[in-house]
Amino acid sequence: QVQLVESGGGLAQAGGSLRLSCAASGSIFNINSMGWYRQAPGKQRELVAVLTNGGSTNCADSVKGRFTISRVNSKNTVYLQMNSLKPEDTAVYYCKAIIATSAAAPHITYQWWGQGTQVTVSS
């Protein structure tokens, strides 16, 4: 089993900043990728930013230039630095990781989600 624990959400004013953290623990052999998704009320969950093991980054156009994703491999932790926040960034932010849990089957990966953390940006 794998657990993803998120922290860092909260309330910010427009133009402000927040930093989200997501730490993975449990039966981890290798983390292929870690990233962030968000879901606003009445909307579908959408990609915010993902960072692969090889260092490739994929970010939504709506957050480019404002949000930065980073990862500390030794801590199995991914961060999302959110600057210049806008009211439309308000959502529940979820951490997602693609993880291989066994050295005996390193190419078999599973998808894990965190519990979500609320980010609210006031105008």
Backbone as a ProteinNet text record, in pm:
[ID]
protein_1_A
[PRIMARY]
QVQLVESGGGLAQAGGSLRLSCAASGSIFNINSMGWYRQAPGKQRELVAVLTNGGSTNCADSVKGRFTISRVNSKNTVYLQMNSLKPEDTAVYYCKAIIATSAAAPHITYQWWGQGTQVTVSS
[TERTIARY]
82.4	0	86.5	30.7	98.8	4.7	61.1	-17.2	43	-43.7	-3.9	-66.8	16.3	-32.8	-1.7	-107	-93.8	-101.9	-38.9	-49.8	-24.5	-61.1	-27.7	-142.3	-258.5	-370.6	-419	-514.5	-569.5	-628.3	-634.5	-694.3	-585.9	-597.3	-503.5	-580.2	-523.3	-581.3	-529.7	-604.3	-559.5	-424.3	-334	-198.6	-104.1	-157.5	-76.9	-18	41.1	110.1	73.3	78.7	67.1	160.9	201.9	287.2	225.2	201.4	146.3	258.5	243.2	337.1	261	324.2	265.2	377.3	365.2	466.1	410.1	483.6	443.9	519	447.9	510.3	445	513.2	458.6	545.8	479.7	550.1	589.7	700.9	745.5	876.7	876.4	1000.9	1052.8	963.9	1004.3	884.1	904.4	798.7	822.3	731.5	746.6	715.6	612.1	574.8	492	497	412.8	360.1	239.4	185	61.8	4.9	-109.2	-224	-342.6	-465.6	-554.9	-656.4	-750.1	-891.6	-985.5	-1125.1	-1201.7	-1258.7	-1341.9	-1487.2	-1570	-1710.3	-1779.6	-1844.1	-1918.5	-1833.8	-1704.2	-1614.6	-1543.1	-1488.4	-1411.8	-1272.8	-1216	-1079.5	-986.9	-889.5	-799.7	-654.3	-568.1	-425.4	-379.2	-294.9	-227.9	-82.3	-10.5	129.9	175.2	258	312	460.9	535.4	680.2	716	781.1	817.2	952.8	983.6	1110.6	1228.2	1206.8	1313.2	1329.4	1243.7	1255.8	1166.4	1085.5	993.6	878	834.7	725.2	613.6	492.7	375.3	286.1	259.4	178.8	61	-48.4	-164.1	-129.4	-183.4	-156.2	-200.4	-306	-362.2	-271.7	-173.6	-86.1	59.6	90	227.6	272.7	395	448.3	408.1	312.8	268.6	295.2	278.7	297.1	425.1	493.4	614.7	606.4	631.2	633.2	777.1	802.8	937	925.9	1035.7	1030.8	1163.6	1157.5	1275.2	1267.5	1346	1336.3	1366.5	1462.6	1502.5	1392	1297.8	1185.7	1055.1	1060.9	937.6	830.3	872	782.8	781.9	662.7	646.8	583.6	625.4	577.4	512.6	418.7	360	364.2	452.6	460.4	365.2	267.9	164.6	177.6	213.8	228	123.2	105.5	9.6	-125.6	-171.9	-296.7	-414.5	-509.1	-629.9	-751.5	-863.8	-984.2	-1019.3	-990.9	-1021.9	-930.6	-829.8	-747	-813	-922.2	-992.3	-1041.1	-1002.1	-1036.3	-982.4	-1021.6	-955.1	-839.4	-721.5	-601.4	-564.5	-545	-514.3	-375.1	-303.1	-175.1	-197.7	-124.7	-133.4	6.9	26.5	156.7	138.9	230	236.6	357	330.2	432.8	443.1	565.8	592.5	620.1	548.9	558.9	650.1	696.3	775.4	895.8	1012.4	1132.1	1120.3	1036.2	1016.1	934.1	861.8	779.9	788.9	905.1	928.5	850.6	799.6	726.2	575.7	533.8	392	373.6	294.2	275.3	129	108.5	-25.4	-40.8	-164.8	-198.2	-253.1	-199.6	-242.8	-282.2	-384.3	-431.9	-426.1	-398.3	-409.4	-553.6	-574.3	-710.6	-762.8	-673.9	-713.6	-694.6	-659.5	-645.4	-711.5	-788.6	-864.8	-776.6	-785.8	-721.8	-832.2	-840.5	-941.3	-871.3	-899.9	-839	-948.8	-936.7	-1037.4	-994	-1092.5	-1062.8	-1052.6
-119.4	0	125.3	229	358	464.7	559	672.7	800.3	890.8	1024.9	1123.1	1203	1299.4	1439.6	1516.5	1652.5	1753	1866.5	1975.8	2106.8	2215.6	2346.8	2424.9	2365.9	2441.2	2546.2	2624.9	2726.6	2841.1	2954.5	3075	3174.7	3231.6	3335	3443.8	3559.5	3668.5	3662.3	3718.6	3725.6	3796	3736.1	3789	3727.2	3652.4	3591.2	3458.1	3389.8	3264.1	3158.6	3035	2919.4	2812.1	2723.2	2611.5	2481.9	2392	2261.5	2157.8	2062.7	1952.1	1820.9	1719.2	1585.6	1484.9	1410.9	1311.3	1170.9	1088.7	949.5	859.1	761.3	664.7	528.6	425.4	290.7	202.2	113.4	14.8	76.3	146.7	219.4	159.9	110.2	69.9	183.7	241.1	350	438.5	567.8	662.7	710.3	675.2	715.6	862.8	909.4	1048.7	1090.9	1219.7	1278	1409.8	1442.5	1566.5	1611.7	1718.2	1781.7	1796.9	1770.8	1794	1879.2	1938.3	2016.6	1999	2019.6	2009.1	2120.6	2207.4	2315.8	2268.2	2332.3	2290.6	2290.6	2180.1	2170.3	2146	2125.7	2104.8	1970.3	1926.2	1801.5	1824.9	1717.8	1725.1	1750	1838.4	1873.1	1871.2	1847.6	1849.5	1990.9	2001.8	2127.8	2118.6	2022.5	2003.9	1865.3	1805.6	1672.9	1674	1601.7	1590.7	1443.3	1403.2	1262.5	1235	1106.3	1065.1	1115.2	1126.5	1174.2	1324.6	1392.3	1537.9	1615.3	1546	1615.5	1674.1	1791.2	1861.4	1888.7	1870.1	1903.4	1992.4	2112.7	2209.2	2256.1	2282.4	2341.6	2482.7	2523.1	2657.2	2764.4	2736.3	2836.2	2868.3	2783	2807.6	2832.2	2822.3	2843.8	2984.5	2991.5	3121.5	3162.8	3089.8	3123.8	3010.1	2887.7	2770.9	2698.1	2644.9	2567.7	2436	2327.8	2196.8	2153.4	2092	2042.6	1916.9	1845.8	1717.8	1693.3	1639.8	1594.5	1442.5	1378	1232.3	1159.2	1208.9	1140.5	1141.1	1232.8	1242	1193.2	1147.5	1106.8	1215.5	1337.7	1451.4	1541.2	1585.5	1679.9	1807.4	1919.3	2049.5	2123.1	2208.9	2298.3	2438.9	2520	2660.3	2739	2802	2874.1	3022.6	3098.8	3243.8	3313.8	3441.3	3522.4	3452.3	3406.6	3331.1	3414.9	3347.1	3410.6	3340	3409.9	3344.1	3216	3211	3091.1	2973.5	2994.8	2883.3	2810.1	2864.7	2801.6	2662.9	2564.8	2425.9	2336.8	2211.2	2110.1	2056.1	2058.7	2014.4	1873.6	1785.3	1646.1	1610.4	1539.8	1484.3	1346	1318.8	1187.6	1135.6	1007.6	946.4	814.2	787.5	659.8	586.6	474.2	411	261	214.7	70.7	28.6	-73.8	-109.3	-228.9	-294.6	-415.6	-420.2	-453.3	-470.7	-593.8	-687.9	-809.4	-782	-671.4	-634.9	-484.5	-438.1	-292.8	-219.6	-293.5	-226.5	-223.1	-283.7	-279.1	-162.3	-67.1	54.3	70.2	145.2	173.1	323.6	365.4	506.2	529.1	629.6	661.9	809.2	837.2	974.7	1013.3	1139.5	1193.3	1227.4	1273.3	1300.2	1436.2	1519.6	1651.5	1758.6	1877.1	1991.2	2113	2184.8	2297.7	2421	2482.6	2612	2709.8	2817.9	2920.4	3053.8	3118.4	3247.1	3352.5	3451.2	3557.9	3676.3	3743.7	3858.4	3987.9
0	0	0	-58.8	-67.7	-13.9	55.6	103.8	48	7	-34.3	62.6	127.1	224.9	175.4	155.7	105	219.2	199.4	295.4	224	289.4	237.1	176.4	166.9	113	210.1	167.3	254.8	176.5	242.4	185.8	150.5	31	-11.7	-84.9	-86.9	-164.8	-307.6	-397.7	-536.3	-541.7	-618.9	-626.6	-525.1	-432	-328.7	-370.8	-273	-299.9	-196.1	-240.6	-153.2	-204.5	-115	-153.9	-104.3	-195.8	-162.2	-157.5	-67.1	-56.9	-61.4	-116.3	-119.2	-95.8	12	46.6	28.4	-43.2	-65	31.1	84	174.2	155.7	206	195.3	108.2	35.9	-46.6	-180.3	-180	-298.8	-347.7	-470.6	-534.7	-621.8	-701.6	-788.6	-818.3	-815.4	-850.4	-992	-1082.7	-1222.8	-1242.4	-1176.6	-1188.9	-1068.6	-1040.8	-936.8	-990.3	-952.5	-1003.8	-929	-979.3	-916.9	-1016.2	-967.2	-1040.8	-952.2	-1011.6	-931	-983	-892.3	-928.2	-860.1	-941.9	-892	-886.4	-805.5	-795.2	-930.3	-961.3	-1085.7	-1209.3	-1189.4	-1303.6	-1291.7	-1403.2	-1403	-1345	-1293.5	-1245	-1364.1	-1345.1	-1453.9	-1407.8	-1505.2	-1479.4	-1445.8	-1344	-1314	-1359.8	-1304.2	-1340.5	-1299.1	-1383.9	-1356.1	-1383.1	-1299.8	-1314	-1319.7	-1427.9	-1442.3	-1378.3	-1366.7	-1308	-1390.8	-1521.2	-1608.4	-1609.1	-1535.5	-1526.4	-1620.8	-1698.9	-1788.4	-1710.3	-1754.1	-1687.3	-1786.5	-1739.1	-1819	-1733.3	-1780.5	-1704.3	-1787	-1719.1	-1785.6	-1830.1	-1944	-1995.3	-1896.9	-1823.4	-1732.9	-1614.6	-1588	-1472.9	-1512.5	-1640.5	-1684.4	-1649	-1596.4	-1556.3	-1415.9	-1355.8	-1220.3	-1121.5	-1164.6	-1078	-1118.1	-1017.4	-1041.6	-965.8	-1036.3	-971.7	-952.3	-837.6	-809.8	-724.2	-714.8	-642.9	-573.8	-453.7	-381.9	-377.3	-461.1	-475.6	-345.3	-270.9	-147.5	-43.3	-59.1	35.2	-25.8	-150.9	-221.3	-209.8	-226.1	-205.2	-327.8	-363.8	-472.8	-417.8	-473.9	-429.2	-545.6	-512.3	-610.9	-552.9	-606.6	-565.7	-653.7	-591.3	-665.5	-635.8	-737	-724.2	-809.8	-784.5	-860.9	-869.7	-757.3	-754.6	-800.8	-864.8	-915.1	-853.9	-845.7	-792.7	-867.4	-995.5	-1073.7	-1040.8	-957.8	-910.3	-792.8	-743.7	-632.2	-671.8	-594	-622.8	-511.7	-516.7	-435.5	-518.7	-462.7	-533.7	-485.7	-582	-553.1	-604.4	-523.4	-564.1	-625.5	-731.8	-796.8	-822.5	-799.1	-823.9	-898.1	-989.5	-1059.9	-1003.7	-937.4	-856.3	-885.8	-898.9	-900.7	-757.2	-711	-569.9	-543.5	-649.3	-628.5	-720.6	-664.4	-745.1	-833.7	-794.2	-873.8	-999.4	-999.3	-1115.7	-1136.4	-1174	-1177.9	-1285.7	-1384	-1490.7	-1464.3	-1355.6	-1318.2	-1223.3	-1266.9	-1186.7	-1150.3	-1046.9	-996.9	-978.2	-985.4	-969.7	-830.1	-764.5	-629.6	-622.5	-543.2	-525	-377.8	-354	-220.2	-187.8	-65.7	-19.3	-66.4	-114.4	-162.2	-56.5	-101.4	-11.2	-77	0.6	-52.3	-66.7	-183	-208	-245.1	-171.2	-195.8	-214.4	-326.8	-357.5	-361.9	-277.3	-271.4	-356.9	-411.6	-499.7	-421
[MASK]
+++++++++++++++++++++++++++++++++++++++++++++++++++++++++++++++++++++++++++++++++++++++++++++++++++++++++++++++++++++++++++

